[in-house]
């Protein structure tokens, strides 16, 4: 399961997202590159906000099964959906492929004990929303887009970075604790972090 979940670690997802964005720009598809950047950044921003909020105040919301929504699932879902949109060009296949990736990565996160099913579902919903936004913003694929080159770049980045880990969760948890203390919100919850 660790092998599967490592595909969605920020150490893989961040370079992959950056490389694809640069590749889309290099291919001359500015609208696609902008849509990619907005969808990825928007998904990451929403997940960061949810993680900070739930880590600081989960018990105050009455949702004991959600303490940290799955960023792995959200990131893998939006990137897989985005790559499907770019590489396949068939809009009908994007969301089903994104959902499949959410399911596979989500199961790995649950089996590893990293997240509850509810946390995985929340991450999947945010990732699917990001993939949907990408579909709406990107528009039609340009016919001259070199899909093969983008696929090779994606595979190369994944091969190089797979297995590496970024300690993002620890930093987010520490930030949530500081946020809760600084603003005196949900302190009883934050003290248990």
Backbone bond lengths (Angstrom), bond angles and torsions (degrees), N, CA, C in turn:
res aa  C-N    CA-C-N  psi(-1)  N-CA   C-N-CA  omega(-1)  CA-C   N-CA-C  phi
1 X - - - 1.443 - - 1.532 111.88 -
2 X 1.324 116.55 -32.57 1.468 119.55 178.47 1.528 110.89 -62.14
3 X 1.336 116.28 -37.56 1.460 120.36 178.70 1.523 110.36 -58.73
4 X 1.328 116.97 -43.39 1.467 121.34 -179.57 1.520 110.82 -68.44
5 X 1.318 116.66 -48.82 1.465 120.06 -175.94 1.523 112.05 -65.41
6 X 1.342 117.39 -26.53 1.460 120.30 179.45 1.532 112.90 -65.55
7 X 1.325 117.76 -22.32 1.460 120.19 176.20 1.528 110.82 -64.77
8 X 1.330 116.86 -24.78 1.457 121.53 -176.21 1.520 112.83 -103.33
9 X 1.322 118.23 6.57 1.463 120.67 177.72 1.526 108.93 -68.89
10 X 1.322 115.42 147.88 1.463 119.69 -179.92 1.531 112.48 -59.35
11 X 1.322 117.23 -24.77 1.463 120.87 177.86 1.528 111.30 -66.08
12 X 1.310 117.66 -22.39 1.469 122.79 176.38 1.525 109.87 -98.90
13 X 1.331 116.29 -46.85 1.465 121.52 -173.18 1.529 112.33 -64.44
14 X 1.326 118.21 -43.57 1.466 119.71 -177.34 1.536 112.51 -63.42
15 X 1.349 119.25 -49.46 1.471 117.57 176.95 1.530 112.63 -64.87
16 X 1.322 116.59 -34.71 1.461 120.12 178.82 1.522 110.63 -64.42
17 X 1.318 116.76 -47.92 1.465 120.51 179.61 1.527 110.88 -61.33
18 X 1.333 116.92 -42.34 1.459 120.20 178.01 1.516 112.85 -64.20
19 X 1.317 116.25 -43.62 1.467 120.72 -179.12 1.524 111.57 -64.05
20 X 1.318 116.59 -41.15 1.474 119.61 179.64 1.526 110.13 -67.20
21 X 1.317 116.88 -41.47 1.468 119.79 177.41 1.521 111.85 -59.45
22 X 1.326 116.78 -44.96 1.469 121.33 178.40 1.534 110.23 -65.39
23 X 1.332 116.71 -40.51 1.474 120.21 179.31 1.525 110.85 -62.99
24 X 1.319 117.51 -40.31 1.471 120.11 178.72 1.527 110.54 -65.06
25 X 1.325 116.39 -39.28 1.468 119.64 175.90 1.525 111.16 -64.77
26 X 1.327 116.33 -43.85 1.467 120.77 179.65 1.523 111.76 -62.33
27 X 1.327 115.73 -30.75 1.464 120.42 177.91 1.535 111.66 -77.83
28 X 1.335 117.05 -6.59 1.457 121.31 178.54 1.517 114.59 85.90
29 X 1.343 117.21 10.15 1.463 119.82 180.00 1.527 108.75 -96.45
30 X 1.314 115.35 80.88 1.466 121.03 -176.09 1.528 112.00 -64.47
31 X 1.302 116.08 -42.16 1.471 118.49 179.91 1.531 110.47 -62.25
32 X 1.313 116.93 -43.14 1.457 120.77 178.63 1.519 111.95 -64.06
33 X 1.330 116.78 -40.97 1.470 120.84 178.92 1.521 110.51 -65.42
34 X 1.325 117.07 -41.13 1.467 120.52 179.11 1.527 110.49 -66.76
35 X 1.328 116.61 -42.41 1.464 120.54 178.06 1.525 110.48 -62.74
36 X 1.332 116.19 -42.22 1.468 121.43 177.87 1.530 109.85 -58.77
37 X 1.329 116.37 -50.51 1.465 121.03 -177.78 1.526 111.32 -61.70
38 X 1.326 117.00 -44.27 1.465 120.20 -179.71 1.522 112.01 -65.46
39 X 1.327 116.90 -43.52 1.467 120.27 -178.44 1.522 111.33 -66.36
40 X 1.319 116.80 -44.41 1.466 120.55 -179.47 1.528 110.08 -67.36
41 X 1.332 116.90 -51.00 1.466 120.62 -179.08 1.526 111.13 -62.45
42 X 1.322 117.20 -40.11 1.457 120.58 178.81 1.521 112.37 -63.81
43 X 1.322 115.88 -42.86 1.465 120.40 178.18 1.524 110.73 -63.34
44 X 1.324 116.63 -44.76 1.469 120.36 179.44 1.527 110.93 -64.32
45 X 1.336 117.28 -40.39 1.468 120.74 -179.80 1.525 111.32 -65.06
46 X 1.321 116.69 -42.98 1.471 120.07 178.24 1.520 110.11 -63.08
47 X 1.329 116.82 -44.09 1.467 119.22 179.71 1.525 111.69 -64.60
48 X 1.301 117.58 -40.42 1.461 120.15 177.96 1.529 110.19 -61.70
49 X 1.317 116.80 -45.71 1.465 120.28 179.05 1.535 111.02 -61.51
50 X 1.337 116.82 -43.57 1.469 119.69 178.94 1.522 111.58 -64.89
51 X 1.322 116.82 -41.99 1.465 119.78 178.84 1.530 110.78 -61.68
52 X 1.331 116.85 -47.21 1.457 119.96 179.24 1.530 110.95 -60.50
53 X 1.310 115.85 -44.21 1.464 120.75 -178.76 1.522 111.65 -64.37
54 X 1.323 116.74 -49.97 1.465 119.35 -177.82 1.526 112.49 -70.08
55 X 1.316 117.99 -36.76 1.458 119.52 178.60 1.528 110.90 -64.63
56 X 1.323 116.31 -37.44 1.458 120.12 -178.69 1.524 112.28 -80.30
57 X 1.325 117.19 -32.05 1.469 119.41 -168.24 1.520 115.48 -135.93
58 X 1.310 120.45 21.24 1.465 122.09 -173.51 1.522 112.92 -53.56
59 X 1.318 118.59 -47.57 1.459 120.55 -176.81 1.521 112.56 -67.08
60 X 1.323 117.01 -27.39 1.465 120.89 178.37 1.524 111.61 -67.80
61 X 1.328 117.12 -24.15 1.459 120.95 -179.65 1.519 112.27 -86.01
62 X 1.308 117.03 -8.37 1.463 119.56 -178.05 1.517 112.59 72.86
63 X 1.330 117.15 26.89 1.466 121.73 179.19 1.522 108.83 -121.25
64 X 1.324 117.31 76.38 1.468 119.18 -175.82 1.525 113.86 -64.95
65 X 1.318 118.31 -15.29 1.463 119.90 -178.81 1.532 112.53 -91.44
66 X 1.330 117.24 -2.04 1.470 120.43 177.41 1.518 108.49 -122.11
67 X 1.340 115.37 107.67 1.460 120.84 176.31 1.520 111.27 -115.88
68 X 1.321 116.83 -28.73 1.461 121.16 178.34 1.534 108.56 -154.95
69 X 1.329 117.22 99.67 1.466 119.92 179.86 1.529 110.89 -54.64
70 X 1.318 117.01 150.20 1.457 121.38 -173.61 1.527 113.02 -76.75
71 X 1.321 114.69 105.83 1.456 120.42 174.86 1.518 112.00 -71.02
72 X 1.345 116.71 -31.90 1.463 120.25 176.18 1.532 110.06 -57.81
73 X 1.326 115.82 -47.16 1.470 120.07 -177.32 1.524 110.25 -67.35
74 X 1.322 117.39 -45.38 1.473 120.01 -179.74 1.522 111.05 -60.62
75 X 1.335 116.87 -46.34 1.465 120.93 -177.79 1.526 111.42 -65.04
76 X 1.336 116.39 -46.16 1.472 119.68 179.87 1.518 110.90 -62.90
77 X 1.320 116.85 -38.17 1.462 121.20 -177.53 1.523 111.65 -67.27
78 X 1.332 117.39 -47.81 1.467 119.29 -178.26 1.528 110.82 -69.11
79 X 1.331 118.03 -38.44 1.469 119.87 179.84 1.530 110.54 -70.00
80 X 1.328 117.40 -42.75 1.472 119.52 178.25 1.522 110.93 -63.57
81 X 1.328 116.32 -43.10 1.464 119.49 177.44 1.517 111.61 -62.73
82 X 1.333 115.98 -41.30 1.457 119.89 178.45 1.511 112.66 -65.44
83 X 1.321 116.54 -43.23 1.471 119.77 177.60 1.522 111.08 -64.44
84 X 1.326 116.51 -38.72 1.469 119.32 177.52 1.525 110.31 -61.52
85 X 1.319 116.60 -41.25 1.466 120.24 179.18 1.519 111.15 -62.73
86 X 1.336 116.30 -41.78 1.465 121.00 -177.02 1.527 111.37 -75.96
87 X 1.328 116.79 -43.84 1.461 119.92 -172.96 1.523 113.46 -83.01
88 X 1.318 117.23 -33.63 1.466 119.36 -176.22 1.521 112.88 -95.04
89 X 1.326 115.31 -33.28 1.459 118.99 179.59 1.511 114.09 70.27
90 X 1.323 117.88 2.17 1.467 121.06 178.11 1.519 108.05 -105.45
91 X 1.298 115.51 110.29 1.460 120.86 -175.01 1.522 112.56 -60.27
92 X 1.299 117.71 -32.23 1.464 121.20 -176.48 1.529 112.21 -67.45
93 X 1.314 117.85 -22.17 1.469 120.11 -177.12 1.521 113.37 -92.34
94 X 1.318 118.25 -11.50 1.462 121.69 -173.08 1.520 112.40 -65.89
95 X 1.305 117.93 -56.17 1.463 120.06 -176.02 1.530 112.70 -68.21
96 X 1.332 120.53 -38.52 1.466 118.17 174.64 1.531 112.94 -61.72
97 X 1.331 118.13 -39.55 1.468 120.02 177.45 1.532 111.24 -67.68
98 X 1.321 116.74 -39.41 1.468 120.07 176.90 1.522 110.01 -63.03
99 X 1.329 116.72 -41.38 1.469 120.56 178.77 1.530 111.17 -65.20
100 X 1.314 117.41 -38.16 1.462 120.71 177.77 1.526 110.77 -63.23
101 X 1.324 117.02 -43.77 1.461 120.72 177.92 1.530 109.83 -63.58
102 X 1.334 117.48 -41.97 1.466 121.08 177.60 1.528 110.39 -58.88
103 X 1.322 116.68 -41.66 1.461 121.15 -179.81 1.526 111.30 -64.94
104 X 1.320 116.66 -48.39 1.475 120.74 -177.22 1.530 110.95 -65.11
105 X 1.324 116.83 -49.40 1.470 119.94 -179.98 1.527 109.64 -66.77
106 X 1.321 117.11 -38.71 1.456 121.03 178.86 1.518 112.47 -61.12
107 X 1.311 117.23 -43.53 1.465 120.86 177.49 1.528 110.23 -62.22
108 X 1.329 116.31 -40.71 1.474 118.56 178.97 1.527 110.75 -63.72
109 X 1.324 117.45 -39.77 1.471 120.86 -179.81 1.533 110.70 -66.10
110 X 1.328 117.04 -39.65 1.466 120.66 178.90 1.522 110.18 -68.12
111 X 1.331 116.86 -45.85 1.465 120.32 -178.53 1.522 112.59 -65.11
112 X 1.315 117.52 -29.04 1.455 120.99 177.03 1.534 112.16 -81.21
113 X 1.320 116.44 -5.91 1.459 120.62 -179.78 1.516 113.57 76.91
114 X 1.312 117.52 15.82 1.462 121.38 -178.13 1.524 112.42 -81.31
115 X 1.343 116.29 -27.72 1.467 120.45 -176.56 1.517 111.12 -147.58
116 X 1.320 113.84 158.46 1.461 120.77 172.52 1.527 108.31 -86.32
117 X 1.338 117.58 164.26 1.468 119.19 175.99 1.535 112.49 -57.48
118 X 1.316 117.09 -36.03 1.466 120.60 179.72 1.524 111.22 -66.70
119 X 1.320 117.38 -38.36 1.461 120.94 178.16 1.525 111.14 -67.24
120 X 1.317 115.74 -37.77 1.470 120.98 177.20 1.527 109.92 -66.94
121 X 1.315 117.15 -43.34 1.465 121.02 179.62 1.525 110.95 -61.51
122 X 1.325 116.97 -43.60 1.465 120.16 178.67 1.529 110.57 -62.08
123 X 1.319 117.77 -43.62 1.462 120.76 176.56 1.523 111.94 -61.45
124 X 1.336 116.38 -41.27 1.471 120.71 179.34 1.527 111.30 -64.06
125 X 1.325 116.71 -40.73 1.467 120.12 179.68 1.532 111.32 -64.05
126 X 1.330 116.20 -41.98 1.473 119.53 178.38 1.532 109.94 -66.10
127 X 1.326 117.57 -43.13 1.462 120.83 178.12 1.522 112.82 -63.24
128 X 1.326 116.73 -40.14 1.476 120.55 177.87 1.534 110.67 -66.07
129 X 1.326 116.22 -38.04 1.468 119.46 176.49 1.528 110.16 -62.94
130 X 1.329 116.74 -40.90 1.465 120.19 177.31 1.518 112.27 -63.65
131 X 1.332 116.81 -42.78 1.472 120.61 178.17 1.528 110.59 -64.44
132 X 1.329 116.84 -39.16 1.468 120.70 177.68 1.524 110.86 -64.48
133 X 1.337 116.56 -42.07 1.466 120.15 177.93 1.525 110.67 -61.78
134 X 1.323 116.23 -40.61 1.461 120.12 178.39 1.521 110.66 -60.31
135 X 1.316 116.56 -43.97 1.467 120.13 178.51 1.522 111.46 -58.86
136 X 1.325 116.44 -43.28 1.462 120.47 -178.43 1.524 112.05 -69.28
137 X 1.316 116.50 -40.69 1.460 120.60 -174.54 1.526 113.74 -78.33
138 X 1.322 116.96 -34.27 1.467 120.27 -172.33 1.523 113.42 -71.92
139 X 1.306 116.98 -33.86 1.458 118.84 -176.42 1.520 111.23 75.21
140 X 1.318 115.08 -161.44 1.460 121.16 -176.52 1.526 111.47 -76.31
141 X 1.334 115.48 141.21 1.468 120.74 177.27 1.525 109.83 -65.91
142 X 1.337 116.90 136.66 1.459 118.27 174.49 1.525 109.79 -69.69
143 X 1.322 117.80 140.49 1.466 120.29 -176.67 1.529 113.77 -63.91
144 X 1.317 117.81 -25.56 1.468 120.53 -177.51 1.532 112.71 -87.66
145 X 1.322 118.78 3.09 1.461 121.57 -178.39 1.525 110.09 -62.90
146 X 1.330 116.32 126.34 1.461 121.65 -179.06 1.530 108.73 -84.43
147 X 1.306 115.13 86.98 1.456 122.49 -176.33 1.523 110.81 -64.48
148 X 1.296 117.80 -37.60 1.462 121.67 -179.45 1.531 111.12 -61.09
149 X 1.314 116.99 -43.40 1.467 120.82 179.38 1.535 110.54 -62.80
150 X 1.312 117.17 -42.48 1.473 121.03 179.22 1.521 110.03 -64.41
151 X 1.319 117.16 -40.56 1.471 120.47 178.09 1.524 111.09 -63.08
152 X 1.317 117.10 -42.16 1.468 120.91 179.40 1.530 110.24 -63.65
153 X 1.318 116.60 -42.51 1.469 120.60 177.79 1.526 110.26 -60.87
154 X 1.327 117.08 -45.44 1.470 121.36 -179.83 1.522 111.21 -60.35
155 X 1.315 116.81 -47.25 1.468 120.51 -179.97 1.530 110.54 -63.79
156 X 1.325 117.41 -42.89 1.464 120.61 -179.55 1.526 111.67 -61.25
157 X 1.315 117.14 -43.98 1.469 120.55 179.71 1.527 110.46 -63.70
158 X 1.315 116.77 -44.00 1.471 120.08 -179.55 1.525 110.41 -63.13
159 X 1.318 117.60 -43.12 1.466 120.88 -179.50 1.530 110.96 -63.14
160 X 1.324 116.92 -41.95 1.463 120.89 -178.20 1.530 111.81 -68.31
161 X 1.333 117.74 -40.32 1.464 120.45 -171.50 1.524 115.10 -100.07
162 X 1.318 119.15 -12.77 1.465 120.63 -178.87 1.524 110.38 -59.36
163 X 1.315 115.81 134.41 1.455 121.01 -179.88 1.523 113.04 99.14
164 X 1.326 117.05 -16.18 1.459 120.24 175.75 1.525 109.06 -84.31
165 X 1.323 116.32 154.60 1.463 120.39 -177.85 1.528 110.27 -133.66
166 X 1.317 115.49 140.43 1.459 121.46 171.45 1.525 107.84 -107.79
167 X 1.312 117.55 135.38 1.466 120.43 -178.90 1.533 112.61 -81.65
168 X 1.302 117.08 46.97 1.464 120.97 -175.86 1.526 112.11 -61.05
169 X 1.322 116.95 -40.48 1.473 120.59 -175.74 1.527 111.40 -60.45
170 X 1.316 118.20 -40.72 1.467 121.50 179.87 1.526 110.74 -64.01
171 X 1.314 116.67 -40.46 1.466 120.20 179.24 1.530 110.95 -68.83
172 X 1.317 116.47 -39.60 1.465 119.80 178.48 1.526 110.02 -65.03
173 X 1.325 116.82 -42.86 1.468 121.25 178.72 1.538 110.71 -60.42
174 X 1.324 117.37 -44.54 1.462 120.84 178.95 1.526 111.16 -64.40
175 X 1.327 116.68 -39.25 1.463 121.25 177.90 1.522 110.57 -65.30
176 X 1.326 117.16 -41.44 1.474 120.98 178.34 1.528 110.45 -61.48
177 X 1.327 116.25 -41.16 1.462 120.75 179.20 1.531 109.95 -63.28
178 X 1.349 116.72 -46.78 1.466 120.46 178.87 1.525 110.89 -63.30
179 X 1.323 116.83 -41.24 1.463 122.09 178.95 1.532 110.10 -59.71
180 X 1.317 116.43 -47.04 1.464 120.68 -178.94 1.524 111.30 -63.36
181 X 1.321 116.83 -39.62 1.465 120.00 179.31 1.525 111.69 -71.49
182 X 1.317 116.21 -43.23 1.457 121.15 -176.35 1.527 111.64 -63.05
183 X 1.318 116.19 -41.02 1.452 120.45 -175.40 1.526 112.91 -103.00
184 X 1.317 117.18 6.46 1.475 123.20 178.80 1.525 112.36 51.83
185 X 1.325 115.46 44.19 1.462 119.95 176.75 1.515 109.52 -110.48
186 X 1.281 117.31 136.99 1.459 124.10 173.53 1.523 112.08 48.99
187 X 1.327 117.17 41.13 1.464 119.07 -173.83 1.520 113.48 -62.30
188 X 1.319 117.87 -34.50 1.452 117.35 179.63 1.532 111.13 -63.32
189 X 1.329 116.30 -35.49 1.465 120.29 177.55 1.518 110.73 -72.34
190 X 1.322 116.66 -44.43 1.460 120.87 -175.38 1.522 111.52 -65.36
191 X 1.302 117.59 -30.29 1.463 119.97 -179.14 1.519 111.06 -65.93
192 X 1.350 118.25 -22.31 1.458 120.77 179.37 1.525 112.02 -83.61
193 X 1.327 118.18 -8.95 1.459 120.49 179.09 1.494 107.44 -62.89
